[in-house]
């Protein structure tokens, strides 16, 4: 029986790949690691202390560009919608500014890191309007840039 690649394995591989390509890791998280940083909605949007908080799977910076990753072991539309909301709204701007306080940056981009399958690739391609980039982790332990219109990873 073939073992399925987990979100944790994909996240670790993407972290290694980013570091090998001179990205500085600001923070990261994967299921049950407890290493992530919670970002909360701006105070005026909160109804309770932790409602609406999210933990990015990877935040990295290079040459003044910050990237936020949502990683999964398969395609989930809800995660693409979450990334789209982060791109289009400033609902978390105060938390993001605090997280990035010690860094100089000029832009922030949001995308996904996914375990590759033909199904995931097809579904991702239908929702590229929701993300700034997509990185795939393949079974042969390689990282492939699926979608990178701003040439972040050139």
N, CA, C and O atoms as a GROMACS GRO file, in nm:
protein
  616
    1UNK      N    1   0.085  -0.119   0.000
    1UNK     CA    2   0.000   0.000   0.000
    1UNK      C    3   0.089   0.125   0.000
    1UNK      O    4   0.184   0.134   0.077
    2UNK      N    5   0.057   0.217  -0.084
    2UNK     CA    6   0.134   0.340  -0.098
    2UNK      C    7   0.099   0.437   0.014
    2UNK      O    8  -0.019   0.460   0.043
    3UNK      N    9   0.201   0.495   0.077
    3UNK     CA   10   0.177   0.594   0.182
    3UNK      C   11   0.153   0.729   0.121
    3UNK      O   12   0.223   0.770   0.028
    4UNK      N   13   0.056   0.797   0.172
    4UNK     CA   14   0.022   0.930   0.124
    4UNK      C   15   0.116   1.033   0.185
    4UNK      O   16   0.151   1.024   0.303
    5UNK      N   17   0.156   1.131   0.105
    5UNK     CA   18   0.241   1.239   0.154
    5UNK      C   19   0.156   1.329   0.242
    5UNK      O   20   0.044   1.366   0.204
    6UNK      N   21   0.207   1.365   0.358
    6UNK     CA   22   0.131   1.446   0.452
    6UNK      C   23   0.158   1.595   0.431
    6UNK      O   24   0.255   1.633   0.365
    7UNK      N   25   0.072   1.677   0.488
    7UNK     CA   26   0.093   1.823   0.488
    7UNK      C   27   0.225   1.857   0.557
    7UNK      O   28   0.297   1.945   0.511
    8UNK      N   29   0.256   1.789   0.666
    8UNK     CA   30   0.381   1.814   0.737
    8UNK      C   31   0.502   1.786   0.647
    8UNK      O   32   0.595   1.867   0.643
    9UNK      N   33   0.502   1.674   0.576
    9UNK     CA   34   0.613   1.642   0.487
    9UNK      C   35   0.628   1.748   0.378
    9UNK      O   36   0.739   1.791   0.346
   10UNK      N   37   0.516   1.789   0.321
   10UNK     CA   38   0.521   1.892   0.216
   10UNK      C   39   0.573   2.024   0.272
   10UNK      O   40   0.655   2.090   0.209
   11UNK      N   41   0.525   2.063   0.390
   11UNK     CA   42   0.569   2.189   0.451
   11UNK      C   43   0.719   2.185   0.479
   11UNK      O   44   0.789   2.282   0.449
   12UNK      N   45   0.770   2.076   0.534
   12UNK     CA   46   0.913   2.064   0.560
   12UNK      C   47   0.994   2.073   0.431
   12UNK      O   48   1.099   2.137   0.427
   13UNK      N   49   0.946   2.008   0.325
   13UNK     CA   50   1.017   2.011   0.197
   13UNK      C   51   1.017   2.152   0.138
   13UNK      O   52   1.117   2.197   0.083
   14UNK      N   53   0.904   2.222   0.150
   14UNK     CA   54   0.896   2.360   0.099
   14UNK      C   55   0.987   2.451   0.180
   14UNK      O   56   1.053   2.538   0.124
   15UNK      N   57   0.992   2.432   0.311
   15UNK     CA   58   1.083   2.510   0.395
   15UNK      C   59   1.228   2.491   0.350
   15UNK      O   60   1.302   2.588   0.333
   16UNK      N   61   1.267   2.366   0.330
   16UNK     CA   62   1.404   2.337   0.285
   16UNK      C   63   1.432   2.402   0.149
   16UNK      O   64   1.538   2.460   0.128
   17UNK      N   65   1.335   2.393   0.060
   17UNK     CA   66   1.350   2.449  -0.075
   17UNK      C   67   1.361   2.601  -0.068
   17UNK      O   68   1.445   2.660  -0.137
   18UNK      N   69   1.278   2.665   0.013
   18UNK     CA   70   1.286   2.810   0.028
   18UNK      C   71   1.423   2.853   0.082
   18UNK      O   72   1.486   2.944   0.028
   19UNK      N   73   1.468   2.786   0.187
   19UNK     CA   74   1.597   2.820   0.245
   19UNK      C   75   1.711   2.798   0.145
   19UNK      O   76   1.804   2.879   0.140
   20UNK      N   77   1.704   2.693   0.066
   20UNK     CA   78   1.806   2.666  -0.035
   20UNK      C   79   1.806   2.773  -0.144
   20UNK      O   80   1.905   2.791  -0.214
   21UNK      N   81   1.695   2.844  -0.156
   21UNK     CA   82   1.682   2.951  -0.255
   21UNK      C   83   1.686   3.089  -0.190
   21UNK      O   84   1.633   3.186  -0.244
   22UNK      N   85   1.751   3.097  -0.074
   22UNK     CA   86   1.782   3.223  -0.006
   22UNK      C   87   1.662   3.298   0.050
   22UNK      O   88   1.671   3.419   0.070
   23UNK      N   89   1.552   3.230   0.076
   23UNK     CA   90   1.440   3.292   0.147
   23UNK      C   91   1.467   3.279   0.296
   23UNK      O   92   1.514   3.174   0.342
   24UNK      N   93   1.439   3.383   0.372
   24UNK     CA   94   1.451   3.379   0.518
   24UNK      C   95   1.314   3.340   0.574
   24UNK      O   96   1.213   3.404   0.545
   25UNK      N   97   1.312   3.236   0.653
   25UNK     CA   98   1.187   3.189   0.713
   25UNK      C   99   1.157   3.275   0.835
   25UNK      O  100   1.238   3.284   0.927
   26UNK      N  101   1.040   3.338   0.835
   26UNK     CA  102   0.997   3.420   0.948
   26UNK      C  103   0.927   3.332   1.051
   26UNK      O  104   0.955   3.342   1.171
   27UNK      N  105   0.837   3.246   1.005
   27UNK     CA  106   0.770   3.151   1.093
   27UNK      C  107   0.710   3.041   1.008
   27UNK      O  108   0.696   3.054   0.887
   28UNK      N  109   0.676   2.930   1.074
   28UNK     CA  110   0.613   2.819   1.004
   28UNK      C  111   0.529   2.739   1.102
   28UNK      O  112   0.542   2.752   1.223
   29UNK      N  113   0.442   2.657   1.046
   29UNK     CA  114   0.356   2.571   1.126
   29UNK      C  115   0.315   2.452   1.041
   29UNK      O  116   0.303   2.463   0.919
   30UNK      N  117   0.292   2.340   1.104
   30UNK     CA  118   0.227   2.227   1.041
   30UNK      C  119   0.145   2.157   1.148
   30UNK      O  120   0.166   2.182   1.267
   31UNK      N  121   0.053   2.070   1.108
   31UNK     CA  122  -0.041   2.013   1.206
   31UNK      C  123   0.028   1.958   1.331
   31UNK      O  124   0.125   1.883   1.322
   32UNK      N  125  -0.024   1.996   1.444
   32UNK     CA  126   0.019   1.954   1.577
   32UNK      C  127   0.163   1.994   1.613
   32UNK      O  128   0.220   1.939   1.707
   33UNK      N  129   0.222   2.090   1.541
   33UNK     CA  130   0.359   2.130   1.574
   33UNK      C  131   0.363   2.233   1.686
   33UNK      O  132   0.457   2.234   1.766
   34UNK      N  133   0.263   2.319   1.692
   34UNK     CA  134   0.262   2.423   1.793
   34UNK      C  135   0.365   2.532   1.771
   34UNK      O  136   0.394   2.609   1.862
   35UNK      N  137   0.421   2.538   1.651
   35UNK     CA  138   0.529   2.634   1.624
   35UNK      C  139   0.479   2.762   1.559
   35UNK      O  140   0.555   2.858   1.547
   36UNK      N  141   0.355   2.764   1.516
   36UNK     CA  142   0.305   2.875   1.436
   36UNK      C  143   0.273   3.001   1.515
   36UNK      O  144   0.270   3.002   1.638
   37UNK      N  145   0.250   3.108   1.439
   37UNK     CA  146   0.212   3.237   1.495
   37UNK      C  147   0.068   3.264   1.456
   37UNK      O  148   0.034   3.263   1.338
   38UNK      N  149  -0.018   3.286   1.555
   38UNK     CA  150  -0.159   3.317   1.528
   38UNK      C  151  -0.174   3.463   1.489
   38UNK      O  152  -0.125   3.553   1.557
   39UNK      N  153  -0.242   3.485   1.379
   39UNK     CA  154  -0.277   3.620   1.337
   39UNK      C  155  -0.426   3.639   1.362
   39UNK      O  156  -0.508   3.554   1.328
   40UNK      N  157  -0.458   3.751   1.422
   40UNK     CA  158  -0.596   3.778   1.461
   40UNK      C  159  -0.654   3.890   1.376
   40UNK      O  160  -0.581   3.977   1.328
   41UNK      N  161  -0.785   3.888   1.356
   41UNK     CA  162  -0.847   3.998   1.282
   41UNK      C  163  -0.823   4.130   1.357
   41UNK      O  164  -0.805   4.132   1.479
   42UNK      N  165  -0.822   4.238   1.283
   42UNK     CA  166  -0.808   4.370   1.345
   42UNK      C  167  -0.913   4.387   1.454
   42UNK      O  168  -1.023   4.333   1.444
   43UNK      N  169  -0.878   4.461   1.556
   43UNK     CA  170  -0.961   4.474   1.676
   43UNK      C  171  -1.106   4.511   1.644
   43UNK      O  172  -1.198   4.458   1.706
   44UNK      N  173  -1.126   4.600   1.549
   44UNK     CA  174  -1.263   4.644   1.518
   44UNK      C  175  -1.348   4.534   1.453
   44UNK      O  176  -1.470   4.547   1.443
   45UNK      N  177  -1.284   4.424   1.409
   45UNK     CA  178  -1.356   4.315   1.344
   45UNK      C  179  -1.382   4.197   1.438
   45UNK      O  180  -1.458   4.106   1.403
   46UNK      N  181  -1.321   4.198   1.554
   46UNK     CA  182  -1.332   4.083   1.644
   46UNK      C  183  -1.463   4.083   1.719
   46UNK      O  184  -1.511   4.186   1.765
   47UNK      N  185  -1.519   3.962   1.730
   47UNK     CA  186  -1.637   3.945   1.815
   47UNK      C  187  -1.599   3.872   1.944
   47UNK      O  188  -1.661   3.893   2.048
   48UNK      N  189  -1.497   3.788   1.937
   48UNK     CA  190  -1.441   3.723   2.055
   48UNK      C  191  -1.289   3.723   2.040
   48UNK      O  192  -1.237   3.754   1.933
   49UNK      N  193  -1.220   3.688   2.147
   49UNK     CA  194  -1.074   3.699   2.148
   49UNK      C  195  -1.006   3.622   2.036
   49UNK      O  196  -0.920   3.678   1.968
   50UNK      N  197  -1.042   3.497   2.013
   50UNK     CA  198  -0.971   3.414   1.915
   50UNK      C  199  -1.051   3.382   1.789
   50UNK      O  200  -1.000   3.313   1.700
   51UNK      N  201  -1.173   3.429   1.780
   51UNK     CA  202  -1.254   3.397   1.663
   51UNK      C  203  -1.190   3.459   1.538
   51UNK      O  204  -1.155   3.577   1.536
   52UNK      N  205  -1.177   3.377   1.436
   52UNK     CA  206  -1.123   3.426   1.311
   52UNK      C  207  -0.973   3.425   1.302
   52UNK      O  208  -0.917   3.466   1.200
   53UNK      N  209  -0.904   3.378   1.406
   53UNK     CA  210  -0.758   3.373   1.401
   53UNK      C  211  -0.714   3.270   1.298
   53UNK      O  212  -0.780   3.168   1.277
   54UNK      N  213  -0.600   3.297   1.234
   54UNK     CA  214  -0.544   3.197   1.144
   54UNK      C  215  -0.394   3.188   1.167
   54UNK      O  216  -0.330   3.284   1.212
   55UNK      N  217  -0.340   3.072   1.135
   55UNK     CA  218  -0.197   3.047   1.151
   55UNK      C  219  -0.141   3.013   1.014
   55UNK      O  220  -0.172   2.907   0.959
   56UNK      N  221  -0.059   3.102   0.957
   56UNK     CA  222   0.000   3.070   0.827
   56UNK      C  223   0.095   2.952   0.839
   56UNK      O  224   0.163   2.936   0.940
   57UNK      N  225   0.099   2.869   0.735
   57UNK     CA  226   0.186   2.752   0.738
   57UNK      C  227   0.333   2.790   0.719
   57UNK      O  228   0.421   2.729   0.780
   58UNK      N  229   0.359   2.889   0.637
   58UNK     CA  230   0.495   2.942   0.619
   58UNK      C  231   0.484   3.091   0.589
   58UNK      O  232   0.398   3.134   0.512
   59UNK      N  233   0.571   3.168   0.653
   59UNK     CA  234   0.591   3.309   0.616
   59UNK      C  235   0.740   3.324   0.594
   59UNK      O  236   0.821   3.289   0.680
   60UNK      N  237   0.777   3.378   0.477
   60UNK     CA  238   0.918   3.395   0.443
   60UNK      C  239   0.937   3.530   0.374
   60UNK      O  240   0.842   3.592   0.328
   61UNK      N  241   1.064   3.574   0.369
   61UNK     CA  242   1.095   3.702   0.307
   61UNK      C  243   1.223   3.692   0.225
   61UNK      O  244   1.317   3.621   0.261
   62UNK      N  245   1.224   3.765   0.114
   62UNK     CA  246   1.344   3.775   0.030
   62UNK      C  247   1.332   3.902  -0.054
   62UNK      O  248   1.228   3.927  -0.115
   63UNK      N  249   1.437   3.980  -0.056
   63UNK     CA  250   1.442   4.101  -0.139
   63UNK      C  251   1.318   4.190  -0.123
   63UNK      O  252   1.266   4.243  -0.221
   64UNK      N  253   1.273   4.206   0.001
   64UNK     CA  254   1.161   4.296   0.028
   64UNK      C  255   1.024   4.240  -0.003
   64UNK      O  256   0.924   4.311   0.007
   65UNK      N  257   1.018   4.113  -0.041
   65UNK     CA  258   0.889   4.049  -0.068
   65UNK      C  259   0.862   3.944   0.039
   65UNK      O  260   0.945   3.857   0.065
   66UNK      N  261   0.745   3.954   0.101
   66UNK     CA  262   0.701   3.857   0.201
   66UNK      C  263   0.600   3.764   0.136
   66UNK      O  264   0.511   3.809   0.062
   67UNK      N  265   0.613   3.635   0.162
   67UNK     CA  266   0.518   3.537   0.110
   67UNK      C  267   0.455   3.460   0.225
   67UNK      O  268   0.522   3.419   0.320
   68UNK      N  269   0.324   3.443   0.214
   68UNK     CA  270   0.246   3.364   0.309
   68UNK      C  271   0.198   3.239   0.236
   68UNK      O  272   0.140   3.248   0.127
   69UNK      N  273   0.222   3.124   0.295
   69UNK     CA  274   0.178   2.996   0.239
   69UNK      C  275   0.065   2.935   0.320
   69UNK      O  276   0.066   2.940   0.443
   70UNK      N  277  -0.031   2.880   0.251
   70UNK     CA  278  -0.127   2.786   0.309
   70UNK      C  279  -0.095   2.652   0.242
   70UNK      O  280  -0.106   2.640   0.120
   71UNK      N  281  -0.055   2.553   0.319
   71UNK     CA  282  -0.014   2.424   0.264
   71UNK      C  283  -0.118   2.316   0.295
   71UNK      O  284  -0.182   2.317   0.400
   72UNK      N  285  -0.132   2.224   0.201
   72UNK     CA  286  -0.224   2.112   0.220
   72UNK      C  287  -0.173   1.990   0.146
   72UNK      O  288  -0.091   2.000   0.055
   73UNK      N  289  -0.223   1.874   0.187
   73UNK     CA  290  -0.188   1.751   0.119
   73UNK      C  291  -0.281   1.721   0.001
   73UNK      O  292  -0.264   1.621  -0.069
   74UNK      N  293  -0.380   1.808  -0.020
   74UNK     CA  294  -0.475   1.793  -0.131
   74UNK      C  295  -0.543   1.928  -0.155
   74UNK      O  296  -0.529   2.019  -0.074
   75UNK      N  297  -0.614   1.939  -0.263
   75UNK     CA  298  -0.685   2.063  -0.294
   75UNK      C  299  -0.807   2.077  -0.203
   75UNK      O  300  -0.887   1.985  -0.190
   76UNK      N  301  -0.819   2.194  -0.139
   76UNK     CA  302  -0.939   2.228  -0.062
   76UNK      C  303  -0.979   2.370  -0.102
   76UNK      O  304  -0.903   2.464  -0.081
   77UNK      N  305  -1.095   2.385  -0.159
   77UNK     CA  306  -1.141   2.515  -0.205
   77UNK      C  307  -1.143   2.617  -0.092
   77UNK      O  308  -1.110   2.734  -0.115
   78UNK      N  309  -1.181   2.576   0.027
   78UNK     CA  310  -1.187   2.669   0.141
   78UNK      C  311  -1.052   2.737   0.165
   78UNK      O  312  -1.048   2.853   0.204
   79UNK      N  313  -0.943   2.666   0.143
   79UNK     CA  314  -0.811   2.726   0.162
   79UNK      C  315  -0.780   2.828   0.054
   79UNK      O  316  -0.715   2.930   0.081
   80UNK      N  317  -0.824   2.804  -0.067
   80UNK     CA  318  -0.806   2.903  -0.174
   80UNK      C  319  -0.889   3.028  -0.144
   80UNK      O  320  -0.845   3.140  -0.170
   81UNK      N  321  -1.007   3.008  -0.090
   81UNK     CA  322  -1.092   3.122  -0.053
   81UNK      C  323  -1.028   3.199   0.063
   81UNK      O  324  -1.033   3.322   0.065
   82UNK      N  325  -0.968   3.128   0.160
   82UNK     CA  326  -0.899   3.193   0.271
   82UNK      C  327  -0.784   3.280   0.218
   82UNK      O  328  -0.767   3.394   0.260
   83UNK      N  329  -0.706   3.225   0.126
   83UNK     CA  330  -0.594   3.301   0.067
   83UNK      C  331  -0.647   3.422  -0.010
   83UNK      O  332  -0.590   3.530  -0.001
   84UNK      N  333  -0.755   3.403  -0.083
   84UNK     CA  334  -0.815   3.514  -0.158
   84UNK      C  335  -0.861   3.624  -0.063
   84UNK      O  336  -0.840   3.742  -0.091
   85UNK      N  337  -0.922   3.587   0.048
   85UNK     CA  338  -0.964   3.687   0.147
   85UNK      C  339  -0.846   3.763   0.204
   85UNK      O  340  -0.852   3.885   0.222
   86UNK      N  341  -0.736   3.693   0.232
   86UNK     CA  342  -0.616   3.760   0.283
   86UNK      C  343  -0.561   3.858   0.179
   86UNK      O  344  -0.516   3.967   0.214
   87UNK      N  345  -0.564   3.819   0.053
   87UNK     CA  346  -0.514   3.905  -0.055
   87UNK      C  347  -0.599   4.030  -0.072
   87UNK      O  348  -0.547   4.139  -0.096
   88UNK      N  349  -0.729   4.015  -0.059
   88UNK     CA  350  -0.822   4.121  -0.098
   88UNK      C  351  -0.868   4.209   0.016
   88UNK      O  352  -0.923   4.317  -0.008
   89UNK      N  353  -0.848   4.166   0.139
   89UNK     CA  354  -0.896   4.242   0.255
   89UNK      C  355  -0.779   4.276   0.347
   89UNK      O  356  -0.677   4.207   0.346
   90UNK      N  357  -0.795   4.379   0.423
   90UNK     CA  358  -0.693   4.416   0.522
   90UNK      C  359  -0.735   4.376   0.662
   90UNK      O  360  -0.694   4.439   0.760
   91UNK      N  361  -0.818   4.273   0.672
   91UNK     CA  362  -0.874   4.235   0.801
   91UNK      C  363  -0.770   4.194   0.904
   91UNK      O  364  -0.796   4.200   1.024
   92UNK      N  365  -0.652   4.151   0.859
   92UNK     CA  366  -0.546   4.105   0.950
   92UNK      C  367  -0.426   4.199   0.947
   92UNK      O  368  -0.318   4.162   0.994
   93UNK      N  369  -0.442   4.317   0.894
   93UNK     CA  370  -0.328   4.407   0.872
   93UNK      C  371  -0.252   4.439   1.000
   93UNK      O  372  -0.129   4.446   0.997
   94UNK      N  373  -0.320   4.459   1.110
   94UNK     CA  374  -0.250   4.493   1.235
   94UNK      C  375  -0.161   4.378   1.282
   94UNK      O  376  -0.047   4.401   1.322
   95UNK      N  377  -0.212   4.255   1.279
   95UNK     CA  378  -0.132   4.139   1.318
   95UNK      C  379  -0.015   4.118   1.223
   95UNK      O  380   0.095   4.084   1.266
   96UNK      N  381  -0.039   4.137   1.095
   96UNK     CA  382   0.068   4.118   0.996
   96UNK      C  383   0.177   4.223   1.016
   96UNK      O  384   0.296   4.191   1.010
   97UNK      N  385   0.139   4.347   1.040
   97UNK     CA  386   0.238   4.453   1.066
   97UNK      C  387   0.320   4.418   1.190
   97UNK      O  388   0.442   4.436   1.189
   98UNK      N  389   0.256   4.368   1.294
   98UNK     CA  390   0.330   4.329   1.415
   98UNK      C  391   0.426   4.213   1.386
   98UNK      O  392   0.540   4.214   1.431
   99UNK      N  393   0.379   4.114   1.311
   99UNK     CA  394   0.462   3.998   1.277
   99UNK      C  395   0.586   4.041   1.199
   99UNK      O  396   0.695   3.988   1.219
  100UNK      N  397   0.569   4.138   1.110
  100UNK     CA  398   0.677   4.179   1.020
  100UNK      C  399   0.752   4.304   1.068
  100UNK      O  400   0.826   4.364   0.990
  101UNK      N  401   0.732   4.342   1.193
  101UNK     CA  402   0.786   4.469   1.243
  101UNK      C  403   0.937   4.482   1.226
  101UNK      O  404   0.986   4.593   1.204
  102UNK      N  405   1.011   4.375   1.237
  102UNK     CA  406   1.157   4.385   1.229
  102UNK      C  407   1.211   4.369   1.087
  102UNK      O  408   1.333   4.366   1.067
  103UNK      N  409   1.123   4.359   0.990
  103UNK     CA  410   1.166   4.336   0.852
  103UNK      C  411   1.131   4.454   0.762
  103UNK      O  412   1.031   4.523   0.784
  104UNK      N  413   1.214   4.478   0.662
  104UNK     CA  414   1.183   4.577   0.560
  104UNK      C  415   1.123   4.504   0.441
  104UNK      O  416   1.184   4.412   0.386
  105UNK      N  417   1.004   4.545   0.402
  105UNK     CA  418   0.937   4.479   0.290
  105UNK      C  419   0.854   4.580   0.212
  105UNK      O  420   0.811   4.682   0.266
  106UNK      N  421   0.834   4.550   0.085
  106UNK     CA  422   0.755   4.639   0.000
  106UNK      C  423   0.628   4.573  -0.050
  106UNK      O  424   0.534   4.641  -0.093
  107UNK      N  425   0.623   4.440  -0.046
  107UNK     CA  426   0.499   4.374  -0.087
  107UNK      C  427   0.482   4.241  -0.014
  107UNK      O  428   0.578   4.179   0.032
  108UNK      N  429   0.356   4.201  -0.007
  108UNK     CA  430   0.318   4.075   0.055
  108UNK      C  431   0.235   3.999  -0.046
  108UNK      O  432   0.142   4.054  -0.106
  109UNK      N  433   0.269   3.871  -0.066
  109UNK     CA  434   0.195   3.786  -0.159
  109UNK      C  435   0.151   3.659  -0.087
  109UNK      O  436   0.214   3.614   0.008
  110UNK      N  437   0.041   3.604  -0.136
  110UNK     CA  438  -0.022   3.491  -0.069
  110UNK      C  439  -0.042   3.376  -0.168
  110UNK      O  440  -0.089   3.397  -0.280
  111UNK      N  441  -0.007   3.255  -0.124
  111UNK     CA  442  -0.023   3.141  -0.214
  111UNK      C  443  -0.036   3.011  -0.140
  111UNK      O  444  -0.060   3.007  -0.019
  112UNK      N  445  -0.019   2.902  -0.215
  112UNK     CA  446  -0.039   2.768  -0.162
  112UNK      C  447   0.079   2.679  -0.193
  112UNK      O  448   0.149   2.695  -0.294
  113UNK      N  449   0.100   2.584  -0.104
  113UNK     CA  450   0.193   2.474  -0.125
  113UNK      C  451   0.111   2.347  -0.115
  113UNK      O  452   0.046   2.322  -0.013
  114UNK      N  453   0.114   2.266  -0.219
  114UNK     CA  454   0.026   2.149  -0.225
  114UNK      C  455   0.104   2.023  -0.263
  114UNK      O  456   0.203   2.030  -0.336
  115UNK      N  457   0.058   1.910  -0.213
  115UNK     CA  458   0.108   1.782  -0.260
  115UNK      C  459   0.048   1.759  -0.398
  115UNK      O  460  -0.073   1.769  -0.417
  116UNK      N  461   0.133   1.729  -0.493
  116UNK     CA  462   0.087   1.718  -0.632
  116UNK      C  463   0.007   1.590  -0.656
  116UNK      O  464   0.043   1.481  -0.610
  117UNK      N  465  -0.101   1.607  -0.728
  117UNK     CA  466  -0.174   1.498  -0.792
  117UNK      C  467  -0.237   1.560  -0.916
  117UNK      O  468  -0.252   1.682  -0.924
  118UNK      N  469  -0.273   1.477  -1.012
  118UNK     CA  470  -0.337   1.532  -1.131
  118UNK      C  471  -0.465   1.607  -1.095
  118UNK      O  472  -0.493   1.713  -1.151
  119UNK      N  473  -0.542   1.552  -1.002
  119UNK     CA  474  -0.666   1.615  -0.958
  119UNK      C  475  -0.639   1.751  -0.893
  119UNK      O  476  -0.707   1.849  -0.923
  120UNK      N  477  -0.539   1.756  -0.803
  120UNK     CA  478  -0.504   1.882  -0.737
  120UNK      C  479  -0.458   1.985  -0.839
  120UNK      O  480  -0.494   2.102  -0.829
  121UNK      N  481  -0.379   1.942  -0.935
  121UNK     CA  482  -0.332   2.035  -1.038
  121UNK      C  483  -0.449   2.091  -1.120
  121UNK      O  484  -0.455   2.211  -1.145
  122UNK      N  485  -0.540   2.005  -1.160
  122UNK     CA  486  -0.656   2.050  -1.238
  122UNK      C  487  -0.741   2.148  -1.159
  122UNK      O  488  -0.780   2.252  -1.212
  123UNK      N  489  -0.769   2.117  -1.034
  123UNK     CA  490  -0.853   2.205  -0.952
  123UNK      C  491  -0.781   2.337  -0.921
  123UNK      O  492  -0.843   2.443  -0.921
  124UNK      N  493  -0.652   2.329  -0.895
  124UNK     CA  494  -0.574   2.452  -0.870
  124UNK      C  495  -0.582   2.544  -0.991
  124UNK      O  496  -0.602   2.664  -0.976
  125UNK      N  497  -0.566   2.488  -1.108
  125UNK     CA  498  -0.568   2.568  -1.230
  125UNK      C  499  -0.702   2.638  -1.252
  125UNK      O  500  -0.708   2.739  -1.324
  126UNK      N  501  -0.808   2.589  -1.193
  126UNK     CA  502  -0.940   2.653  -1.203
  126UNK      C  503  -0.954   2.770  -1.106
  126UNK      O  504  -1.049   2.848  -1.116
  127UNK      N  505  -0.861   2.784  -1.011
  127UNK     CA  506  -0.875   2.884  -0.905
  127UNK      C  507  -0.752   2.973  -0.890
  127UNK      O  508  -0.725   3.024  -0.782
  128UNK      N  509  -0.678   2.990  -0.997
  128UNK     CA  510  -0.556   3.072  -0.993
  128UNK      C  511  -0.586   3.219  -0.962
  128UNK      O  512  -0.498   3.291  -0.916
  129UNK      N  513  -0.709   3.262  -0.988
  129UNK     CA  514  -0.747   3.400  -0.960
  129UNK      C  515  -0.750   3.431  -0.810
  129UNK      O  516  -0.757   3.548  -0.771
  130UNK      N  517  -0.746   3.329  -0.727
  130UNK     CA  518  -0.756   3.347  -0.582
  130UNK      C  519  -0.620   3.356  -0.513
  130UNK      O  520  -0.612   3.391  -0.395
  131UNK      N  521  -0.511   3.323  -0.586
  131UNK     CA  522  -0.379   3.312  -0.525
  131UNK      C  523  -0.275   3.390  -0.605
  131UNK      O  524  -0.297   3.424  -0.721
  132UNK      N  525  -0.161   3.419  -0.540
  132UNK     CA  526  -0.050   3.484  -0.609
  132UNK      C  527   0.052   3.383  -0.662
  132UNK      O  528   0.126   3.413  -0.756
  133UNK      N  529   0.056   3.263  -0.602
  133UNK     CA  530   0.150   3.160  -0.647
  133UNK      C  531   0.104   3.023  -0.597
  133UNK      O  532   0.024   3.012  -0.504
  134UNK      N  533   0.156   2.918  -0.663
  134UNK     CA  534   0.131   2.780  -0.621
  134UNK      C  535   0.258   2.699  -0.641
  134UNK      O  536   0.321   2.704  -0.747
  135UNK      N  537   0.295   2.626  -0.538
  135UNK     CA  538   0.412   2.538  -0.539
  135UNK      C  539   0.361   2.396  -0.513
  135UNK      O  540   0.279   2.374  -0.424
  136UNK      N  541   0.411   2.300  -0.592
  136UNK     CA  542   0.370   2.160  -0.573
  136UNK      C  543   0.488   2.076  -0.525
  136UNK      O  544   0.601   2.090  -0.572
  137UNK      N  545   0.459   1.989  -0.429
  137UNK     CA  546   0.556   1.890  -0.381
  137UNK      C  547   0.519   1.758  -0.446
  137UNK      O  548   0.408   1.708  -0.431
  138UNK      N  549   0.613   1.701  -0.519
  138UNK     CA  550   0.588   1.578  -0.594
  138UNK      C  551   0.638   1.455  -0.518
  138UNK      O  552   0.721   1.465  -0.427
  139UNK      N  553   0.586   1.339  -0.554
  139UNK     CA  554   0.621   1.213  -0.489
  139UNK      C  555   0.770   1.185  -0.492
  139UNK      O  556   0.824   1.121  -0.402
  140UNK      N  557   0.838   1.233  -0.596
  140UNK     CA  558   0.983   1.209  -0.605
  140UNK      C  559   1.062   1.309  -0.521
  140UNK      O  560   1.183   1.325  -0.538
  141UNK      N  561   0.991   1.376  -0.430
  141UNK     CA  562   1.050   1.471  -0.333
  141UNK      C  563   1.107   1.597  -0.399
  141UNK      O  564   1.201   1.657  -0.348
  142UNK      N  565   1.051   1.636  -0.512
  142UNK     CA  566   1.093   1.759  -0.577
  142UNK      C  567   0.983   1.864  -0.562
  142UNK      O  568   0.865   1.834  -0.548
  143UNK      N  569   1.028   1.989  -0.566
  143UNK     CA  570   0.936   2.102  -0.563
  143UNK      C  571   0.927   2.157  -0.704
  143UNK      O  572   1.028   2.178  -0.771
  144UNK      N  573   0.806   2.181  -0.749
  144UNK     CA  574   0.784   2.242  -0.880
  144UNK      C  575   0.699   2.366  -0.863
  144UNK      O  576   0.600   2.367  -0.789
  145UNK      N  577   0.738   2.470  -0.933
  145UNK     CA  578   0.660   2.593  -0.932
  145UNK      C  579   0.547   2.574  -1.032
  145UNK      O  580   0.570   2.557  -1.152
  146UNK      N  581   0.425   2.577  -0.982
  146UNK     CA  582   0.309   2.555  -1.067
  146UNK      C  583   0.258   2.686  -1.127
  146UNK      O  584   0.220   2.691  -1.244
  147UNK      N  585   0.257   2.791  -1.044
  147UNK     CA  586   0.199   2.919  -1.084
  147UNK      C  587   0.278   3.029  -1.016
  147UNK      O  588   0.286   3.034  -0.894
  148UNK      N  589   0.337   3.117  -1.097
  148UNK     CA  590   0.423   3.222  -1.042
  148UNK      C  591   0.426   3.342  -1.138
  148UNK      O  592   0.531   3.373  -1.194
  149UNK      N  593   0.313   3.409  -1.157
  149UNK     CA  594   0.307   3.517  -1.255
  149UNK      C  595   0.396   3.637  -1.220
  149UNK      O  596   0.435   3.713  -1.309
  150UNK      N  597   0.428   3.655  -1.093
  150UNK     CA  598   0.512   3.767  -1.052
  150UNK      C  599   0.661   3.728  -1.046
  150UNK      O  600   0.745   3.807  -1.004
  151UNK      N  601   0.691   3.606  -1.087
  151UNK     CA  602   0.827   3.554  -1.093
  151UNK      C  603   0.903   3.568  -0.960
  151UNK      O  604   1.017   3.613  -0.956
  152UNK      N  605   0.836   3.530  -0.853
  152UNK     CA  606   0.897   3.530  -0.720
  152UNK      C  607   1.010   3.431  -0.709
  152UNK      O  608   1.110   3.456  -0.641
  153UNK      N  609   0.994   3.319  -0.776
  153UNK     CA  610   1.084   3.205  -0.754
  153UNK      C  611   1.178   3.182  -0.872
  153UNK      O  612   1.229   3.071  -0.890
  154UNK      N  613   1.200   3.286  -0.953
  154UNK     CA  614   1.287   3.270  -1.071
  154UNK      C  615   1.431   3.252  -1.036
  154UNK      O  616   1.515   3.238  -1.124
   0.00000   0.00000   0.00000
